Amino acid sequence: MEKEKPEMETVPLKSRFRRLPELLPMMIFCGFIFAMAIGYLLLPKEEYSPQEKKKLVSFPCAAPEQILNGTFQSELDTFLSDHIPGRLFYAGLSADYELCSGRNGSKGIYLGADNTLYPAPAAEGNLLKNAGFIKEYAEDSDIPVYMTVIPSAGAIQEQGLPLVHESYRDRELIDSFRQALGDKVIFTDVYDHFKEAAAETPLYYRTDHHWNSRGAFEGYQMLCTALGKTPLKREDFSVETVDGFYGTSYSKSALWLTPPDSVELWSDKAQSPQAVQVEIIDGEDRKTGNSYFFREQLANDDKYPVFLDGNHSLVRITNQDAPDGCLVVVKDSYAHALVPFLSRHYRTIVMADLRYYKKDISALAEQEGADGVLFLYSLTNLSEDNNLSFLF
């Protein structure tokens, strides 16, 4: 007789459902991994992140030599990090978690009163070394050398800082830097005046590390005294306000719920139309304009480059309404908002950014027939700068 086949044991349906809670974490994890993989394959790859103000890495070259020396693997890791689906959401979630868990400032940005983002304090860094370079330059210069150092927002507007924060030593650092400059440099100290002025109105942007137009105007008025010029008054300018500004502090912090800032464009009421010519020089590239304000930059989230089109190697500004005279400005990006004010007093101002301009500044000043050289840096940038050795 043929043997009967044993019946297969069946698991009751109810028992299967009882195991769902055990399997749910694994199912969610696998579903997440699958969704991320699909996202990597199907979502478009952006070239630039406006929120983070950074260029995103494209897919690396998979040539044999890149694979063998490890370059491909390293660049692939960066590519995957730059293009992970929902990347901005996760960055913002992380920043909000750190804020709520008491780690305000963990990304180098403090969230203070009135939704103001304060960069962390500057360190001493290269301050004294850079003071030595500028001192040596001034001692060899046949024309006057001027300088100012712009303190940080956290030191000037300390009433808006969170309760717990690192100490801002701007007063101490600026004093030591000034002493190291020697007597040949004509130094304008804006610190105390800024502390007083900031009690009435903010001098720095809420979402950016730069001073705002009012801060630049206050600095301009003090510099005019050192330069022997009579500054214009606040009522000499008309002010246009542009909203929707998200600056570098916003990008670095990833606190995406911070409301946007605004940019003010101050225009001299007596300025003749077409009197200003701006020439931007980057190596062999040339760009010109007939205004201090490059309004196409206002279409971007980061609107600070509206002032003289942002960072460039060399910028020459000519104002036909100004008296004769030429000033060379060796600077960082804080100068972009101030130089339009100074341009009312010099027929020509030439700005040199040593991050890109690697030629002798003395030769540039002689070529332009300059009456003086102004060094204008923020304390933070000056402490981190490695380019002042290119002065010579």
LUMGU-157184 format. One line per field, with one value per residue (C-alpha): z, x, y; residue in one letter; residue number from 1. Coordinates in Angstrom, 1 decimal. Example, Ala and Ser with C-alpha at 12.3 -4.5 7.8 and 13.67 -1.06 7.14 Angstrom:
Z = 7.8, 7.1
X = 12.3, 13.7
Y = -4.5, -1.1
rofi = A, S
dotor = 1, 2
This chain:
Z = 0.0, -0.8, 2.3, 3.2, 3.0, 6.3, 6.3, 6.3, 9.6, 9.1, 11.2, 12.3, 10.8, 14.2, 15.2, 12.1, 13.0, 16.6, 15.1, 13.3, 16.2, 16.2, 12.5, 12.2, 13.0, 10.4, 7.8, 8.5, 8.2, 5.0, 3.6, 4.5, 2.8, -0.3, -0.5, -0.1, -2.9, -5.2, -4.3, -5.2, -8.6, -9.5, -7.9, -9.9, -8.8, -8.0, -8.7, -5.9, -2.5, -2.0, 1.7, 2.4, -0.1, -1.4, -4.7, -4.6, -5.8, -9.1, -9.7, -9.7, -12.5, -12.3, -14.2, -13.1, -11.6, -9.5, -8.2, -7.4, -5.5, -3.5, -5.0, -6.5, -3.2, -1.3, -3.9, -4.0, -0.3, -0.7, -3.6, -1.6, 1.3, -0.8, -2.6, 0.1, -0.3, 2.3, 3.3, 4.3, 6.4, 8.3, 8.8, 10.1, 12.4, 13.8, 14.4, 16.1, 18.3, 19.4, 20.2, 22.2, 24.1, 25.4, 22.9, 21.4, 19.4, 18.6, 14.9, 15.7, 15.5, 18.6, 18.3, 20.3, 20.9, 18.0, 15.9, 15.6, 14.7, 16.2, 15.0, 17.7, 19.1, 17.2, 18.5, 18.5, 15.6, 13.2, 14.6, 15.8, 12.7, 10.4, 12.5, 11.8, 8.0, 8.0, 10.3, 7.9, 5.0, 6.6, 7.6, 4.0, 2.5, 1.3, 1.6, 4.7, 5.8, 7.6, 9.3, 11.1, 12.6, 12.7, 15.9, 15.9, 16.4, 19.6, 21.2, 20.2, 20.6, 23.6, 25.1, 22.5, 23.1, 24.8, 28.5, 27.9, 25.4, 25.0, 26.0, 23.3, 23.7, 20.9, 23.1, 24.3, 20.9, 19.1, 21.7, 21.4, 17.6, 17.6, 19.9, 17.5, 14.5, 15.8, 15.3, 11.5, 11.0, 11.5, 13.4, 13.7, 16.7, 16.2, 19.2, 21.8, 19.3, 18.0, 21.5, 22.1, 18.7, 18.9, 21.9, 19.6, 16.4, 15.2, 13.3, 12.0, 10.0, 11.9, 9.5, 8.3, 9.8, 8.1, 9.4, 7.8, 6.0, 9.2, 10.7, 7.5, 7.7, 11.3, 10.4, 7.4, 9.5, 11.9, 9.1, 7.5, 10.6, 10.2, 6.4, 6.8, 5.1, 6.1, 6.2, 4.8, 7.2, 7.5, 5.9, 2.8, 1.8, 0.5, 1.8, -0.1, 1.8, 0.2, 2.2, 1.8, 2.8, 4.2, 5.0, 5.8, 9.5, 8.5, 6.1, 8.7, 11.5, 9.6, 11.7, 8.7, 10.7, 11.3, 9.5, 6.7, 7.1, 4.9, 3.1, 2.9, -0.1, 0.8, -2.2, -2.1, -3.0, -4.7, -6.8, -10.5, -12.6, -14.5, -12.4, -11.0, -13.0, -11.5, -13.2, -11.8, -12.7, -12.2, -14.1, -17.8, -17.0, -16.9, -15.8, -15.6, -14.1, -13.4, -9.8, -6.5, -6.4, -8.7, -8.5, -10.2, -6.9, -5.2, -6.9, -4.7, -1.1, -0.2, -1.2, 0.3, -3.0, -4.2, -2.9, -5.6, -6.9, -4.0, -3.8, -6.6, -7.1, -8.0, -8.2, -9.5, -8.7, -10.4, -9.2, -11.5, -8.8, -6.2, -5.8, -7.1, -5.1, -5.0, -2.2, -2.3, 0.0, 1.1, 2.5, 3.2, 2.3, 5.0, 2.8, 0.1, 2.1, 3.3, 0.2, -1.6, 1.2, 0.9, -2.9, -2.3, -1.3, -3.8, -7.6, -7.6, -5.1, -5.9, -3.8, -3.6, -2.1, -1.2, -1.3, -5.1, -5.8, -5.4, -6.5, -4.7, -3.1, -3.1, -6.9, -7.2, -5.1, -7.2, -10.5, -9.4, -7.9, -4.5, -1.7, 0.9, 1.6, 3.9, 5.5, 6.4, 8.0, 10.4, 13.6, 12.7, 9.2, 10.3, 12.9, 10.2, 7.2, 5.7, 2.7, 4.1, 3.4, -0.3, 0.5, -0.7
X = 0.0, 1.1, 2.2, 0.2, 2.1, 2.2, 0.2, 2.3, 2.0, 0.4, 1.0, -2.2, -2.8, -3.2, 0.2, 1.8, 0.4, 1.7, 5.3, 4.7, 5.9, 9.2, 9.7, 8.5, 11.9, 13.6, 10.9, 11.2, 15.0, 14.9, 12.2, 14.3, 17.4, 15.4, 13.8, 17.2, 18.6, 15.7, 16.2, 19.9, 19.0, 16.0, 16.3, 18.1, 21.6, 22.0, 25.2, 24.8, 23.2, 21.9, 21.0, 24.6, 26.2, 28.5, 29.1, 28.1, 30.4, 29.6, 30.1, 33.8, 35.8, 36.2, 39.5, 41.8, 44.4, 41.8, 40.5, 44.0, 45.2, 42.0, 40.8, 37.7, 36.5, 37.2, 35.3, 32.5, 32.0, 31.8, 29.4, 27.1, 27.1, 26.4, 23.4, 21.8, 18.0, 16.6, 20.0, 18.9, 16.1, 18.5, 21.0, 18.2, 16.9, 20.3, 20.8, 17.4, 18.1, 21.5, 19.7, 16.9, 19.4, 21.3, 24.2, 23.6, 26.7, 27.9, 28.3, 30.2, 27.1, 25.0, 21.3, 20.7, 17.9, 15.7, 16.8, 20.3, 23.0, 26.4, 29.6, 31.8, 34.6, 37.8, 41.0, 44.5, 45.6, 47.8, 47.1, 50.6, 52.3, 50.0, 50.7, 54.4, 53.8, 51.8, 54.3, 57.2, 55.2, 54.4, 58.0, 59.1, 56.2, 56.6, 52.9, 50.7, 49.4, 46.0, 44.3, 41.1, 40.0, 36.3, 35.3, 32.8, 29.0, 29.2, 31.6, 29.7, 26.1, 26.8, 23.4, 21.8, 24.0, 22.6, 23.2, 25.9, 28.6, 32.4, 34.1, 34.6, 38.1, 37.9, 39.0, 42.1, 43.0, 42.6, 44.8, 47.6, 47.4, 47.5, 50.6, 52.4, 51.8, 54.2, 53.9, 54.0, 50.5, 47.7, 45.2, 41.4, 39.9, 36.1, 35.5, 34.2, 32.2, 30.6, 29.6, 27.9, 26.2, 25.0, 22.9, 20.6, 20.6, 22.1, 25.4, 25.6, 23.3, 21.1, 21.9, 25.4, 28.8, 29.3, 28.5, 25.3, 25.2, 24.7, 27.8, 29.8, 28.6, 29.7, 33.1, 33.3, 32.7, 35.5, 37.9, 37.3, 38.7, 42.0, 42.0, 41.5, 38.1, 34.8, 32.2, 28.7, 25.8, 23.0, 20.5, 22.7, 21.6, 18.5, 18.0, 16.5, 15.6, 15.6, 14.2, 14.9, 18.5, 20.0, 23.7, 26.6, 25.8, 22.4, 24.1, 26.6, 24.1, 21.5, 18.8, 16.5, 13.6, 15.5, 13.5, 15.2, 17.3, 17.2, 19.9, 20.0, 21.4, 22.5, 22.7, 24.2, 21.4, 23.9, 25.6, 25.3, 24.0, 26.7, 29.5, 30.7, 32.5, 33.5, 36.1, 36.5, 39.7, 40.4, 43.5, 42.5, 38.8, 37.2, 33.8, 32.4, 29.5, 28.3, 27.1, 28.4, 25.4, 25.3, 21.6, 21.5, 22.9, 19.7, 18.0, 20.1, 19.5, 22.9, 22.5, 25.7, 27.6, 25.3, 28.1, 30.7, 29.9, 31.5, 35.1, 37.5, 41.2, 41.2, 38.5, 39.0, 36.3, 36.3, 33.9, 33.9, 32.1, 34.8, 37.9, 41.2, 43.1, 43.6, 43.4, 44.5, 42.5, 43.9, 40.9, 38.5, 34.9, 33.9, 35.3, 32.6, 29.9, 32.3, 34.2, 31.2, 31.0, 34.7, 34.4, 32.7, 36.1, 38.5, 38.5, 39.9, 39.9, 41.6, 40.7, 43.1, 42.2, 45.3, 43.5, 43.5, 45.9, 49.5, 51.5, 53.5, 51.1, 53.8, 54.1, 50.3, 50.2, 53.0, 51.3, 48.0, 49.6, 48.0, 47.9, 47.6, 47.1, 44.2, 44.2, 40.6, 39.9, 37.5, 39.1, 38.1, 39.4, 42.6, 43.3, 42.8, 44.5, 47.6, 48.0, 49.5, 53.0, 52.1, 52.3, 55.9
Y = 0.0, 3.5, 5.5, 8.5, 11.8, 13.6, 16.8, 20.0, 21.9, 25.3, 28.3, 29.9, 33.4, 34.8, 33.6, 35.2, 38.6, 38.3, 38.4, 41.7, 43.8, 41.9, 42.3, 45.9, 47.6, 45.4, 46.2, 49.9, 49.8, 47.8, 50.1, 53.2, 51.7, 50.8, 54.3, 56.0, 53.8, 54.7, 58.3, 58.3, 56.8, 58.8, 62.3, 65.0, 65.9, 69.6, 71.4, 74.0, 74.2, 77.8, 77.1, 75.8, 78.2, 75.4, 73.7, 70.1, 67.4, 65.7, 61.9, 61.2, 59.8, 56.0, 55.8, 52.9, 55.3, 57.0, 53.7, 52.4, 55.5, 55.8, 59.1, 57.6, 56.1, 59.3, 61.5, 58.9, 59.2, 63.0, 62.7, 60.4, 62.7, 65.8, 64.1, 62.0, 62.4, 64.8, 66.0, 69.5, 68.0, 65.8, 68.7, 70.9, 68.2, 67.7, 71.4, 71.7, 68.7, 70.2, 73.5, 71.8, 69.6, 72.6, 72.5, 75.9, 76.9, 73.4, 74.2, 77.4, 79.6, 80.8, 81.5, 84.6, 87.1, 88.3, 85.3, 86.7, 84.1, 84.9, 83.3, 81.9, 84.1, 84.6, 83.1, 84.8, 82.6, 84.5, 88.0, 88.8, 87.3, 89.3, 92.4, 91.9, 91.7, 95.0, 96.7, 95.7, 97.0, 100.3, 100.9, 100.5, 102.6, 106.1, 106.8, 106.7, 103.3, 103.1, 100.2, 99.3, 95.9, 95.2, 93.4, 90.5, 90.9, 88.8, 91.2, 94.3, 93.1, 90.9, 91.8, 89.5, 86.5, 83.3, 82.8, 80.2, 81.1, 81.3, 84.5, 87.1, 88.6, 91.1, 94.1, 92.3, 90.8, 94.1, 95.9, 93.4, 93.5, 97.3, 97.3, 94.9, 97.2, 99.8, 103.6, 103.8, 102.5, 104.9, 102.8, 103.5, 101.7, 101.4, 99.1, 101.5, 103.5, 100.4, 99.3, 102.6, 102.7, 99.1, 100.0, 102.0, 99.9, 96.6, 97.0, 93.4, 91.2, 88.6, 85.7, 86.7, 87.4, 90.7, 94.1, 95.6, 98.9, 100.9, 99.2, 100.0, 103.6, 104.0, 102.6, 104.9, 108.0, 107.0, 106.2, 109.6, 111.3, 109.3, 109.9, 113.7, 113.6, 115.1, 112.3, 112.5, 112.4, 109.9, 112.3, 112.6, 109.1, 107.5, 103.9, 101.0, 97.8, 94.4, 91.4, 87.7, 87.7, 84.4, 84.8, 82.6, 82.1, 80.8, 78.3, 77.2, 76.7, 74.7, 76.4, 76.6, 78.0, 81.3, 84.1, 85.9, 89.1, 92.3, 94.2, 98.1, 99.9, 103.4, 105.8, 109.3, 111.7, 114.0, 111.4, 112.0, 109.2, 107.3, 109.0, 105.7, 103.1, 99.7, 97.5, 93.9, 92.1, 88.4, 87.5, 87.9, 88.2, 91.7, 92.8, 96.4, 98.1, 101.7, 101.2, 100.1, 97.7, 94.6, 94.1, 90.7, 89.3, 90.2, 87.3, 84.9, 83.9, 85.3, 89.0, 90.4, 90.1, 92.9, 95.1, 95.3, 91.8, 89.9, 88.6, 89.3, 89.7, 93.4, 96.0, 99.5, 102.1, 105.5, 108.3, 111.3, 113.3, 112.8, 115.0, 113.8, 111.2, 107.4, 104.9, 101.3, 99.1, 95.7, 93.9, 91.1, 91.1, 93.5, 96.3, 95.7, 97.5, 100.3, 101.3, 102.7, 105.3, 106.1, 106.4, 109.8, 111.2, 109.6, 109.7, 106.2, 103.4, 100.1, 97.1, 94.1, 90.8, 88.9, 85.6, 86.0, 88.9, 87.6, 90.7, 93.4, 95.9, 98.6, 98.2, 98.4, 101.6, 103.2, 102.2, 103.7, 106.9, 106.1, 108.7, 106.0, 102.3, 101.1, 97.7, 96.7, 93.3, 91.7, 90.3, 86.8, 86.9, 88.6, 85.9, 83.1, 84.8, 83.3, 85.6, 88.8, 87.5, 88.3, 92.0, 92.0
rofi = M, E, K, E, K, P, E, M, E, T, V, P, L, K, S, R, F, R, R, L, P, E, L, L, P, M, M, I, F, C, G, F, I, F, A, M, A, I, G, Y, L, L, L, P, K, E, E, Y, S, P, Q, E, K, K, K, L, V, S, F, P, C, A, A, P, E, Q, I, L, N, G, T, F, Q, S, E, L, D, T, F, L, S, D, H, I, P, G, R, L, F, Y, A, G, L, S, A, D, Y, E, L, C, S, G, R, N, G, S, K, G, I, Y, L, G, A, D, N, T, L, Y, P, A, P, A, A, E, G, N, L, L, K, N, A, G, F, I, K, E, Y, A, E, D, S, D, I, P, V, Y, M, T, V, I, P, S, A, G, A, I, Q, E, Q, G, L, P, L, V, H, E, S, Y, R, D, R, E, L, I, D, S, F, R, Q, A, L, G, D, K, V, I, F, T, D, V, Y, D, H, F, K, E, A, A, A, E, T, P, L, Y, Y, R, T, D, H, H, W, N, S, R, G, A, F, E, G, Y, Q, M, L, C, T, A, L, G, K, T, P, L, K, R, E, D, F, S, V, E, T, V, D, G, F, Y, G, T, S, Y, S, K, S, A, L, W, L, T, P, P, D, S, V, E, L, W, S, D, K, A, Q, S, P, Q, A, V, Q, V, E, I, I, D, G, E, D, R, K, T, G, N, S, Y, F, F, R, E, Q, L, A, N, D, D, K, Y, P, V, F, L, D, G, N, H, S, L, V, R, I, T, N, Q, D, A, P, D, G, C, L, V, V, V, K, D, S, Y, A, H, A, L, V, P, F, L, S, R, H, Y, R, T, I, V, M, A, D, L, R, Y, Y, K, K, D, I, S, A, L, A, E, Q, E, G, A, D, G, V, L, F, L, Y, S, L, T, N, L, S, E, D, N, N, L, S, F, L, F
dotor = 1, 2, 3, 4, 5, 6, 7, 8, 9, 10, 11, 12, 13, 14, 15, 16, 17, 18, 19, 20, 21, 22, 23, 24, 25, 26, 27, 28, 29, 30, 31, 32, 33, 34, 35, 36, 37, 38, 39, 40, 41, 42, 43, 44, 45, 46, 47, 48, 49, 50, 51, 52, 53, 54, 55, 56, 57, 58, 59, 60, 61, 62, 63, 64, 65, 66, 67, 68, 69, 70, 71, 72, 73, 74, 75, 76, 77, 78, 79, 80, 81, 82, 83, 84, 85, 86, 87, 88, 89, 90, 91, 92, 93, 94, 95, 96, 97, 98, 99, 100, 101, 102, 103, 104, 105, 106, 107, 108, 109, 110, 111, 112, 113, 114, 115, 116, 117, 118, 119, 120, 121, 122, 123, 124, 125, 126, 127, 128, 129, 130, 131, 132, 133, 134, 135, 136, 137, 138, 139, 140, 141, 142, 143, 144, 145, 146, 147, 148, 149, 150, 151, 152, 153, 154, 155, 156, 157, 158, 159, 160, 161, 162, 163, 164, 165, 166, 167, 168, 169, 170, 171, 172, 173, 174, 175, 176, 177, 178, 179, 180, 181, 182, 183, 184, 185, 186, 187, 188, 189, 190, 191, 192, 193, 194, 195, 196, 197, 198, 199, 200, 201, 202, 203, 204, 205, 206, 207, 208, 209, 210, 211, 212, 213, 214, 215, 216, 217, 218, 219, 220, 221, 222, 223, 224, 225, 226, 227, 228, 229, 230, 231, 232, 233, 234, 235, 236, 237, 238, 239, 240, 241, 242, 243, 244, 245, 246, 247, 248, 249, 250, 251, 252, 253, 254, 255, 256, 257, 258, 259, 260, 261, 262, 263, 264, 265, 266, 267, 268, 269, 270, 271, 272, 273, 274, 275, 276, 277, 278, 279, 280, 281, 282, 283, 284, 285, 286, 287, 288, 289, 290, 291, 292, 293, 294, 295, 296, 297, 298, 299, 300, 301, 302, 303, 304, 305, 306, 307, 308, 309, 310, 311, 312, 313, 314, 315, 316, 317, 318, 319, 320, 321, 322, 323, 324, 325, 326, 327, 328, 329, 330, 331, 332, 333, 334, 335, 336, 337, 338, 339, 340, 341, 342, 343, 344, 345, 346, 347, 348, 349, 350, 351, 352, 353, 354, 355, 356, 357, 358, 359, 360, 361, 362, 363, 364, 365, 366, 367, 368, 369, 370, 371, 372, 373, 374, 375, 376, 377, 378, 379, 380, 381, 382, 383, 384, 385, 386, 387, 388, 389, 390, 391, 392
